[in-house]
Amino acid sequence: MNNKKIAILVIIFIVFFMLIATLIGIAGKIPFISKPLMLILAVILVLFVLTFFILISKRRK
């Protein structure tokens, strides 16, 4: 895989990571539903990170 494709994948990962982290921060300010919403967004963030690293490790082989 050439360097441009790797750079694009990393940029996309960073953008989505920051977007989900921002949504978690915003969800913390909403009364009543903040804790369940933050939990759902945190699970999505963990799944996204795991999926990203699994895809990257498969592409290297």
PQR file with spaces between the fields and no chain letter, atoms N, CA, C, O and H, PARSE charges and radii, in Angstrom:
ATOM       1  N    MET     1       0.852   -1.169    0.000 -0.4000 1.5000
ATOM       2  CA   MET     1       0.000    0.000    0.000 -0.0000 2.0000
ATOM       3  C    MET     1       0.903    1.239    0.000  0.5500 1.7000
ATOM       4  O    MET     1       1.845    1.332    0.786 -0.5500 1.4000
ATOM       5  N    ASN     2       0.604    2.176   -0.881 -0.4000 1.5000
ATOM       6  CA   ASN     2       1.491    3.332   -0.947 -0.0000 2.0000
ATOM       7  C    ASN     2       1.168    4.336    0.155  0.5500 1.7000
ATOM       8  O    ASN     2       0.152    4.229    0.841 -0.5500 1.4000
ATOM       9  H    ASN     2      -0.162    2.101   -1.519  0.4000 1.0000
ATOM      10  N    ASN     3       2.055    5.308    0.305 -0.4000 1.5000
ATOM      11  CA   ASN     3       1.966    6.241    1.427 -0.0000 2.0000
ATOM      12  C    ASN     3       0.743    7.140    1.364  0.5500 1.7000
ATOM      13  O    ASN     3       0.210    7.515    2.408 -0.5500 1.4000
ATOM      14  H    ASN     3       2.880    5.395   -0.252  0.4000 1.0000
ATOM      15  N    LYS     4       0.278    7.499    0.162 -0.4000 1.5000
ATOM      16  CA   LYS     4      -0.887    8.377    0.048 -0.0000 2.0000
ATOM      17  C    LYS     4      -2.141    7.690    0.579  0.5500 1.7000
ATOM      18  O    LYS     4      -2.957    8.325    1.247 -0.5500 1.4000
ATOM      19  H    LYS     4       0.711    7.194   -0.686  0.4000 1.0000
ATOM      20  N    LYS     5      -2.302    6.408    0.292 -0.4000 1.5000
ATOM      21  CA   LYS     5      -3.475    5.680    0.789 -0.0000 2.0000
ATOM      22  C    LYS     5      -3.433    5.559    2.305  0.5500 1.7000
ATOM      23  O    LYS     5      -4.460    5.690    2.969 -0.5500 1.4000
ATOM      24  H    LYS     5      -1.640    5.892   -0.251  0.4000 1.0000
ATOM      25  N    ILE     6      -2.263    5.314    2.845 -0.4000 1.5000
ATOM      26  CA   ILE     6      -2.123    5.226    4.297 -0.0000 2.0000
ATOM      27  C    ILE     6      -2.434    6.571    4.938  0.5500 1.7000
ATOM      28  O    ILE     6      -3.118    6.628    5.961 -0.5500 1.4000
ATOM      29  H    ILE     6      -1.428    5.208    2.305  0.4000 1.0000
ATOM      30  N    ALA     7      -1.942    7.645    4.350 -0.4000 1.5000
ATOM      31  CA   ALA     7      -2.200    8.980    4.890 -0.0000 2.0000
ATOM      32  C    ALA     7      -3.685    9.313    4.854  0.5500 1.7000
ATOM      33  O    ALA     7      -4.210    9.902    5.799 -0.5500 1.4000
ATOM      34  H    ALA     7      -1.387    7.599    3.520  0.4000 1.0000
ATOM      35  N    ILE     8      -4.360    8.945    3.782 -0.4000 1.5000
ATOM      36  CA   ILE     8      -5.798    9.202    3.678 -0.0000 2.0000
ATOM      37  C    ILE     8      -6.557    8.406    4.731  0.5500 1.7000
ATOM      38  O    ILE     8      -7.469    8.936    5.365 -0.5500 1.4000
ATOM      39  H    ILE     8      -3.933    8.466    3.015  0.4000 1.0000
ATOM      40  N    LEU     9      -6.196    7.147    4.924 -0.4000 1.5000
ATOM      41  CA   LEU     9      -6.850    6.333    5.951 -0.0000 2.0000
ATOM      42  C    LEU     9      -6.639    6.907    7.346  0.5500 1.7000
ATOM      43  O    LEU     9      -7.566    6.921    8.156 -0.5500 1.4000
ATOM      44  H    LEU     9      -5.455    6.717    4.409  0.4000 1.0000
ATOM      45  N    VAL    10      -5.446    7.372    7.627 -0.4000 1.5000
ATOM      46  CA   VAL    10      -5.160    7.938    8.945 -0.0000 2.0000
ATOM      47  C    VAL    10      -5.930    9.235    9.157  0.5500 1.7000
ATOM      48  O    VAL    10      -6.446    9.473   10.249 -0.5500 1.4000
ATOM      49  H    VAL    10      -4.694    7.360    6.969  0.4000 1.0000
ATOM      50  N    ILE    11      -6.017   10.072    8.136 -0.4000 1.5000
ATOM      51  CA   ILE    11      -6.772   11.322    8.246 -0.0000 2.0000
ATOM      52  C    ILE    11      -8.250   11.034    8.476  0.5500 1.7000
ATOM      53  O    ILE    11      -8.884   11.678    9.312 -0.5500 1.4000
ATOM      54  H    ILE    11      -5.598    9.878    7.248  0.4000 1.0000
ATOM      55  N    ILE    12      -8.800   10.080    7.748 -0.4000 1.5000
ATOM      56  CA   ILE    12     -10.208    9.712    7.939 -0.0000 2.0000
ATOM      57  C    ILE    12     -10.419    9.183    9.354  0.5500 1.7000
ATOM      58  O    ILE    12     -11.407    9.522   10.005 -0.5500 1.4000
ATOM      59  H    ILE    12      -8.285    9.556    7.069  0.4000 1.0000
ATOM      60  N    PHE    13      -9.495    8.357    9.829 -0.4000 1.5000
ATOM      61  CA   PHE    13      -9.592    7.838   11.192 -0.0000 2.0000
ATOM      62  C    PHE    13      -9.586    8.972   12.212  0.5500 1.7000
ATOM      63  O    PHE    13     -10.405    8.981   13.132 -0.5500 1.4000
ATOM      64  H    PHE    13      -8.692    8.081    9.300  0.4000 1.0000
ATOM      65  N    ILE    14      -8.678    9.920   12.060 -0.4000 1.5000
ATOM      66  CA   ILE    14      -8.579   11.033   13.012 -0.0000 2.0000
ATOM      67  C    ILE    14      -9.841   11.880   12.994  0.5500 1.7000
ATOM      68  O    ILE    14     -10.329   12.286   14.049 -0.5500 1.4000
ATOM      69  H    ILE    14      -8.013    9.912   11.313  0.4000 1.0000
ATOM      70  N    VAL    15     -10.375   12.151   11.806 -0.4000 1.5000
ATOM      71  CA   VAL    15     -11.587   12.969   11.698 -0.0000 2.0000
ATOM      72  C    VAL    15     -12.762   12.273   12.378  0.5500 1.7000
ATOM      73  O    VAL    15     -13.474   12.900   13.162 -0.5500 1.4000
ATOM      74  H    VAL    15      -9.979   11.821   10.949  0.4000 1.0000
ATOM      75  N    PHE    16     -12.977   10.997   12.094 -0.4000 1.5000
ATOM      76  CA   PHE    16     -14.081   10.276   12.722 -0.0000 2.0000
ATOM      77  C    PHE    16     -13.879   10.145   14.231  0.5500 1.7000
ATOM      78  O    PHE    16     -14.835   10.256   14.998 -0.5500 1.4000
ATOM      79  H    PHE    16     -12.398   10.487   11.457  0.4000 1.0000
ATOM      80  N    PHE    17     -12.648    9.911   14.652 -0.4000 1.5000
ATOM      81  CA   PHE    17     -12.355    9.802   16.077 -0.0000 2.0000
ATOM      82  C    PHE    17     -12.687   11.103   16.794  0.5500 1.7000
ATOM      83  O    PHE    17     -13.331   11.089   17.843 -0.5500 1.4000
ATOM      84  H    PHE    17     -11.872    9.821   14.029  0.4000 1.0000
ATOM      85  N    MET    18     -12.250   12.227   16.232 -0.4000 1.5000
ATOM      86  CA   MET    18     -12.525   13.525   16.849 -0.0000 2.0000
ATOM      87  C    MET    18     -14.012   13.855   16.818  0.5500 1.7000
ATOM      88  O    MET    18     -14.531   14.453   17.761 -0.5500 1.4000
ATOM      89  H    MET    18     -11.727   12.239   15.380  0.4000 1.0000
ATOM      90  N    LEU    19     -14.700   13.473   15.752 -0.4000 1.5000
ATOM      91  CA   LEU    19     -16.137   13.718   15.655 -0.0000 2.0000
ATOM      92  C    LEU    19     -16.893   12.950   16.741  0.5500 1.7000
ATOM      93  O    LEU    19     -17.761   13.510   17.412 -0.5500 1.4000
ATOM      94  H    LEU    19     -14.278   12.987   14.986  0.4000 1.0000
ATOM      95  N    ILE    20     -16.566   11.684   16.908 -0.4000 1.5000
ATOM      96  CA   ILE    20     -17.246   10.880   17.925 -0.0000 2.0000
ATOM      97  C    ILE    20     -16.886   11.380   19.324  0.5500 1.7000
ATOM      98  O    ILE    20     -17.747   11.417   20.204 -0.5500 1.4000
ATOM      99  H    ILE    20     -15.862   11.229   16.363  0.4000 1.0000
ATOM     100  N    ALA    21     -15.624   11.765   19.541 -0.4000 1.5000
ATOM     101  CA   ALA    21     -15.225   12.297   20.847 -0.0000 2.0000
ATOM     102  C    ALA    21     -15.952   13.610   21.144  0.5500 1.7000
ATOM     103  O    ALA    21     -16.341   13.854   22.286 -0.5500 1.4000
ATOM     104  H    ALA    21     -14.925   11.735   18.826  0.4000 1.0000
ATOM     105  N    THR    22     -16.137   14.448   20.138 -0.4000 1.5000
ATOM     106  CA   THR    22     -16.885   15.693   20.314 -0.0000 2.0000
ATOM     107  C    THR    22     -18.343   15.408   20.640  0.5500 1.7000
ATOM     108  O    THR    22     -18.927   16.062   21.504 -0.5500 1.4000
ATOM     109  H    THR    22     -15.821   14.250   19.210  0.4000 1.0000
ATOM     110  N    LEU    23     -18.928   14.440   19.958 -0.4000 1.5000
ATOM     111  CA   LEU    23     -20.314   14.071   20.252 -0.0000 2.0000
ATOM     112  C    LEU    23     -20.461   13.547   21.680  0.5500 1.7000
ATOM     113  O    LEU    23     -21.474   13.800   22.332 -0.5500 1.4000
ATOM     114  H    LEU    23     -18.453   13.909   19.257  0.4000 1.0000
ATOM     115  N    ILE    24     -19.459   12.822   22.167 -0.4000 1.5000
ATOM     116  CA   ILE    24     -19.496   12.353   23.555 -0.0000 2.0000
ATOM     117  C    ILE    24     -19.467   13.550   24.507  0.5500 1.7000
ATOM     118  O    ILE    24     -20.192   13.570   25.502 -0.5500 1.4000
ATOM     119  H    ILE    24     -18.635   12.617   21.638  0.4000 1.0000
ATOM     120  N    GLY    25     -18.639   14.536   24.206 -0.4000 1.5000
ATOM     121  CA   GLY    25     -18.575   15.734   25.041 -0.0000 2.0000
ATOM     122  C    GLY    25     -19.870   16.520   25.026  0.5500 1.7000
ATOM     123  O    GLY    25     -20.310   17.011   26.065 -0.5500 1.4000
ATOM     124  H    GLY    25     -18.051   14.520   23.397  0.4000 1.0000
ATOM     125  N    ILE    26     -20.485   16.644   23.858 -0.4000 1.5000
ATOM     126  CA   ILE    26     -21.756   17.362   23.751 -0.0000 2.0000
ATOM     127  C    ILE    26     -22.863   16.580   24.447  0.5500 1.7000
ATOM     128  O    ILE    26     -23.728   17.173   25.092 -0.5500 1.4000
ATOM     129  H    ILE    26     -20.127   16.244   23.014  0.4000 1.0000
ATOM     130  N    ALA    27     -22.845   15.271   24.322 -0.4000 1.5000
ATOM     131  CA   ALA    27     -23.880   14.441   24.948 -0.0000 2.0000
ATOM     132  C    ALA    27     -23.827   14.537   26.465  0.5500 1.7000
ATOM     133  O    ALA    27     -24.845   14.351   27.131 -0.5500 1.4000
ATOM     134  H    ALA    27     -22.142   14.790   23.797  0.4000 1.0000
ATOM     135  N    GLY    28     -22.666   14.821   27.015 -0.4000 1.5000
ATOM     136  CA   GLY    28     -22.541   14.960   28.462 -0.0000 2.0000
ATOM     137  C    GLY    28     -23.273   16.164   29.013  0.5500 1.7000
ATOM     138  O    GLY    28     -23.562   16.219   30.209 -0.5500 1.4000
ATOM     139  H    GLY    28     -21.839   14.972   26.474  0.4000 1.0000
ATOM     140  N    LYS    29     -23.577   17.127   28.165 -0.4000 1.5000
ATOM     141  CA   LYS    29     -24.259   18.347   28.602 -0.0000 2.0000
ATOM     142  C    LYS    29     -25.777   18.230   28.569  0.5500 1.7000
ATOM     143  O    LYS    29     -26.468   19.095   29.106 -0.5500 1.4000
ATOM     144  H    LYS    29     -23.343   17.082   27.194  0.4000 1.0000
ATOM     145  N    ILE    30     -26.309   17.179   27.952 -0.4000 1.5000
ATOM     146  CA   ILE    30     -27.758   17.017   27.829 -0.0000 2.0000
ATOM     147  C    ILE    30     -28.288   16.360   29.105  0.5500 1.7000
ATOM     148  O    ILE    30     -27.840   15.272   29.466 -0.5500 1.4000
ATOM     149  H    ILE    30     -25.747   16.476   27.516  0.4000 1.0000
ATOM     150  N    PRO    31     -29.228   17.001   29.788 -0.5600 1.5000
ATOM     151  CA   PRO    31     -29.748   16.378   31.008  0.2800 2.0000
ATOM     152  C    PRO    31     -30.614   15.151   30.701  0.5500 1.7000
ATOM     153  O    PRO    31     -31.168   15.021   29.609 -0.5500 1.4000
ATOM     154  N    PHE    32     -30.714   14.278   31.668 -0.4000 1.5000
ATOM     155  CA   PHE    32     -31.557   13.073   31.655 -0.0000 2.0000
ATOM     156  C    PHE    32     -31.046   11.961   30.743  0.5500 1.7000
ATOM     157  O    PHE    32     -30.972   10.814   31.183 -0.5500 1.4000
ATOM     158  H    PHE    32     -30.264   14.384   32.554  0.4000 1.0000
ATOM     159  N    ILE    33     -30.694   12.249   29.501 -0.4000 1.5000
ATOM     160  CA   ILE    33     -30.277   11.172   28.593 -0.0000 2.0000
ATOM     161  C    ILE    33     -28.772   11.156   28.361  0.5500 1.7000
ATOM     162  O    ILE    33     -28.286   10.414   27.507 -0.5500 1.4000
ATOM     163  H    ILE    33     -30.754   13.181   29.143  0.4000 1.0000
ATOM     164  N    SER    34     -28.024   11.972   29.116 -0.4000 1.5000
ATOM     165  CA   SER    34     -26.597   12.104   28.832 -0.0000 2.0000
ATOM     166  C    SER    34     -25.826   10.808   29.072  0.5500 1.7000
ATOM     167  O    SER    34     -24.983   10.434   28.257 -0.5500 1.4000
ATOM     168  H    SER    34     -28.419   12.575   29.809  0.4000 1.0000
ATOM     169  N    LYS    35     -26.102   10.121   30.173 -0.4000 1.5000
ATOM     170  CA   LYS    35     -25.320    8.911   30.478 -0.0000 2.0000
ATOM     171  C    LYS    35     -25.557    7.785   29.475  0.5500 1.7000
ATOM     172  O    LYS    35     -24.582    7.205   28.995 -0.5500 1.4000
ATOM     173  H    LYS    35     -26.787   10.424   30.835  0.4000 1.0000
ATOM     174  N    PRO    36     -26.802    7.445   29.135 -0.5600 1.5000
ATOM     175  CA   PRO    36     -26.979    6.389   28.126  0.2800 2.0000
ATOM     176  C    PRO    36     -26.433    6.786   26.753  0.5500 1.7000
ATOM     177  O    PRO    36     -25.873    5.954   26.040 -0.5500 1.4000
ATOM     178  N    LEU    37     -26.597    8.050   26.390 -0.4000 1.5000
ATOM     179  CA   LEU    37     -26.101    8.518   25.098 -0.0000 2.0000
ATOM     180  C    LEU    37     -24.578    8.479   25.059  0.5500 1.7000
ATOM     181  O    LEU    37     -23.992    8.087   24.050 -0.5500 1.4000
ATOM     182  H    LEU    37     -27.053    8.726   26.970  0.4000 1.0000
ATOM     183  N    MET    38     -23.939    8.880   26.149 -0.4000 1.5000
ATOM     184  CA   MET    38     -22.480    8.820   26.207 -0.0000 2.0000
ATOM     185  C    MET    38     -21.988    7.378   26.153  0.5500 1.7000
ATOM     186  O    MET    38     -20.962    7.098   25.534 -0.5500 1.4000
ATOM     187  H    MET    38     -24.415    9.198   26.969  0.4000 1.0000
ATOM     188  N    LEU    39     -22.703    6.468   26.791 -0.4000 1.5000
ATOM     189  CA   LEU    39     -22.320    5.057   26.753 -0.0000 2.0000
ATOM     190  C    LEU    39     -22.407    4.509   25.331  0.5500 1.7000
ATOM     191  O    LEU    39     -21.501    3.811   24.875 -0.5500 1.4000
ATOM     192  H    LEU    39     -23.537    6.696   27.294  0.4000 1.0000
ATOM     193  N    ILE    40     -23.482    4.821   24.643 -0.4000 1.5000
ATOM     194  CA   ILE    40     -23.655    4.354   23.262 -0.0000 2.0000
ATOM     195  C    ILE    40     -22.556    4.915   22.367  0.5500 1.7000
ATOM     196  O    ILE    40     -21.972    4.183   21.567 -0.5500 1.4000
ATOM     197  H    ILE    40     -24.218    5.388   25.014  0.4000 1.0000
ATOM     198  N    LEU    41     -22.268    6.215   22.499 -0.4000 1.5000
ATOM     199  CA   LEU    41     -21.219    6.827   21.680 -0.0000 2.0000
ATOM     200  C    LEU    41     -19.841    6.266   22.025  0.5500 1.7000
ATOM     201  O    LEU    41     -19.003    6.106   21.138 -0.5500 1.4000
ATOM     202  H    LEU    41     -22.742    6.809   23.149  0.4000 1.0000
ATOM     203  N    ALA    42     -19.596    5.967   23.293 -0.4000 1.5000
ATOM     204  CA   ALA    42     -18.312    5.385   23.683 -0.0000 2.0000
ATOM     205  C    ALA    42     -18.144    3.983   23.098  0.5500 1.7000
ATOM     206  O    ALA    42     -17.053    3.622   22.655 -0.5500 1.4000
ATOM     207  H    ALA    42     -20.277    6.097   24.014  0.4000 1.0000
ATOM     208  N    VAL    43     -19.214    3.199   23.095 -0.4000 1.5000
ATOM     209  CA   VAL    43     -19.156    1.862   22.494 -0.0000 2.0000
ATOM     210  C    VAL    43     -18.904    1.972   20.992  0.5500 1.7000
ATOM     211  O    VAL    43     -18.116    1.206   20.438 -0.5500 1.4000
ATOM     212  H    VAL    43     -20.099    3.493   23.454  0.4000 1.0000
ATOM     213  N    ILE    44     -19.569    2.920   20.333 -0.4000 1.5000
ATOM     214  CA   ILE    44     -19.340    3.137   18.901 -0.0000 2.0000
ATOM     215  C    ILE    44     -17.887    3.526   18.659  0.5500 1.7000
ATOM     216  O    ILE    44     -17.273    3.060   17.699 -0.5500 1.4000
ATOM     217  H    ILE    44     -20.209    3.543   20.783  0.4000 1.0000
ATOM     218  N    LEU    45     -17.332    4.376   19.520 -0.4000 1.5000
ATOM     219  CA   LEU    45     -15.942    4.800   19.377 -0.0000 2.0000
ATOM     220  C    LEU    45     -14.990    3.616   19.515  0.5500 1.7000
ATOM     221  O    LEU    45     -14.059    3.474   18.722 -0.5500 1.4000
ATOM     222  H    LEU    45     -17.831    4.755   20.300  0.4000 1.0000
ATOM     223  N    VAL    46     -15.214    2.778   20.501 -0.4000 1.5000
ATOM     224  CA   VAL    46     -14.351    1.605   20.701 -0.0000 2.0000
ATOM     225  C    VAL    46     -14.453    0.652   19.514  0.5500 1.7000
ATOM     226  O    VAL    46     -13.438    0.151   19.031 -0.5500 1.4000
ATOM     227  H    VAL    46     -15.971    2.893   21.144  0.4000 1.0000
ATOM     228  N    LEU    47     -15.666    0.401   19.045 -0.4000 1.5000
ATOM     229  CA   LEU    47     -15.839   -0.481   17.886 -0.0000 2.0000
ATOM     230  C    LEU    47     -15.175    0.095   16.642  0.5500 1.7000
ATOM     231  O    LEU    47     -14.583   -0.643   15.855 -0.5500 1.4000
ATOM     232  H    LEU    47     -16.491    0.808   19.437  0.4000 1.0000
ATOM     233  N    PHE    48     -15.270    1.406   16.461 -0.4000 1.5000
ATOM     234  CA   PHE    48     -14.636    2.058   15.317 -0.0000 2.0000
ATOM     235  C    PHE    48     -13.123    1.900   15.368  0.5500 1.7000
ATOM     236  O    PHE    48     -12.494    1.568   14.363 -0.5500 1.4000
ATOM     237  H    PHE    48     -15.751    2.006   17.101  0.4000 1.0000
ATOM     238  N    VAL    49     -12.543    2.137   16.535 -0.4000 1.5000
ATOM     239  CA   VAL    49     -11.089    2.018   16.672 -0.0000 2.0000
ATOM     240  C    VAL    49     -10.642    0.576   16.442  0.5500 1.7000
ATOM     241  O    VAL    49      -9.663    0.338   15.735 -0.5500 1.4000
ATOM     242  H    VAL    49     -13.054    2.406   17.352  0.4000 1.0000
ATOM     243  N    LEU    50     -11.347   -0.383   17.030 -0.4000 1.5000
ATOM     244  CA   LEU    50     -10.985   -1.788   16.831 -0.0000 2.0000
ATOM     245  C    LEU    50     -11.107   -2.204   15.368  0.5500 1.7000
ATOM     246  O    LEU    50     -10.231   -2.889   14.840 -0.5500 1.4000
ATOM     247  H    LEU    50     -12.142   -0.190   17.605  0.4000 1.0000
ATOM     248  N    THR    51     -12.186   -1.793   14.718 -0.4000 1.5000
ATOM     249  CA   THR    51     -12.377   -2.120   13.303 -0.0000 2.0000
ATOM     250  C    THR    51     -11.275   -1.514   12.454  0.5500 1.7000
ATOM     251  O    THR    51     -10.761   -2.161   11.542 -0.5500 1.4000
ATOM     252  H    THR    51     -12.897   -1.236   15.147  0.4000 1.0000
ATOM     253  N    PHE    52     -10.911   -0.271   12.751 -0.4000 1.5000
ATOM     254  CA   PHE    52      -9.853    0.394   11.992 -0.0000 2.0000
ATOM     255  C    PHE    52      -8.539   -0.363   12.113  0.5500 1.7000
ATOM     256  O    PHE    52      -7.872   -0.613   11.109 -0.5500 1.4000
ATOM     257  H    PHE    52     -11.329    0.254   13.492  0.4000 1.0000
ATOM     258  N    PHE    53      -8.166   -0.728   13.329 -0.4000 1.5000
ATOM     259  CA   PHE    53      -6.891   -1.418   13.511 -0.0000 2.0000
ATOM     260  C    PHE    53      -6.912   -2.831   12.943  0.5500 1.7000
ATOM     261  O    PHE    53      -5.883   -3.317   12.474 -0.5500 1.4000
ATOM     262  H    PHE    53      -8.708   -0.525   14.144  0.4000 1.0000
ATOM     263  N    ILE    54      -8.047   -3.492   12.973 -0.4000 1.5000
ATOM     264  CA   ILE    54      -8.152   -4.816   12.356 -0.0000 2.0000
ATOM     265  C    ILE    54      -7.992   -4.704   10.844  0.5500 1.7000
ATOM     266  O    ILE    54      -7.294   -5.511   10.230 -0.5500 1.4000
ATOM     267  H    ILE    54      -8.884   -3.097   13.353  0.4000 1.0000
ATOM     268  N    LEU    55      -8.638   -3.703   10.242 -0.4000 1.5000
ATOM     269  CA   LEU    55      -8.504   -3.510    8.794 -0.0000 2.0000
ATOM     270  C    LEU    55      -7.073   -3.172    8.404  0.5500 1.7000
ATOM     271  O    LEU    55      -6.566   -3.680    7.404 -0.5500 1.4000
ATOM     272  H    LEU    55      -9.205   -3.047   10.741  0.4000 1.0000
ATOM     273  N    ILE    56      -6.425   -2.324    9.180 -0.4000 1.5000
ATOM     274  CA   ILE    56      -5.041   -1.951    8.881 -0.0000 2.0000
ATOM     275  C    ILE    56      -4.120   -3.163    9.013  0.5500 1.7000
ATOM     276  O    ILE    56      -3.229   -3.357    8.185 -0.5500 1.4000
ATOM     277  H    ILE    56      -6.837   -1.912    9.992  0.4000 1.0000
ATOM     278  N    SER    57      -4.327   -3.972   10.038 -0.4000 1.5000
ATOM     279  CA   SER    57      -3.447   -5.130   10.210 -0.0000 2.0000
ATOM     280  C    SER    57      -3.646   -6.154    9.096  0.5500 1.7000
ATOM     281  O    SER    57      -2.692   -6.829    8.709 -0.5500 1.4000
ATOM     282  H    SER    57      -5.050   -3.814   10.710  0.4000 1.0000
ATOM     283  N    LYS    58      -4.864   -6.283    8.574 -0.4000 1.5000
ATOM     284  CA   LYS    58      -5.102   -7.214    7.470 -0.0000 2.0000
ATOM     285  C    LYS    58      -4.491   -6.706    6.170  0.5500 1.7000
ATOM     286  O    LYS    58      -4.048   -7.502    5.342 -0.5500 1.4000
ATOM     287  H    LYS    58      -5.639   -5.735    8.889  0.4000 1.0000
ATOM     288  N    ARG    59      -4.463   -5.402    5.986 -0.4000 1.5000
ATOM     289  CA   ARG    59      -3.895   -4.845    4.752 -0.0000 2.0000
ATOM     290  C    ARG    59      -2.381   -4.970    4.723  0.5500 1.7000
ATOM     291  O    ARG    59      -1.786   -5.034    3.648 -0.5500 1.4000
ATOM     292  H    ARG    59      -4.823   -4.755    6.659  0.4000 1.0000
ATOM     293  N    ARG    60      -1.758   -5.004    5.878 -0.4000 1.5000
ATOM     294  CA   ARG    60      -0.298   -5.114    5.922 -0.0000 2.0000
ATOM     295  C    ARG    60       0.180   -6.499    5.530  0.5500 1.7000
ATOM     296  O    ARG    60       1.305   -6.648    5.051 -0.5500 1.4000
ATOM     297  H    ARG    60      -2.241   -4.952    6.752  0.4000 1.0000
ATOM     298  N    LYS    61      -0.644   -7.508    5.720 -0.4000 1.5000
ATOM     299  CA   LYS    61      -0.229   -8.888    5.438 -0.0000 2.0000
ATOM     300  C    LYS    61      -0.307   -9.210    3.978  0.5500 1.7000
ATOM     301  O    LYS    61       0.008  -10.330    3.575 -0.5500 1.4000
ATOM     302  H    LYS    61      -1.557   -7.387    6.109  0.4000 1.0000
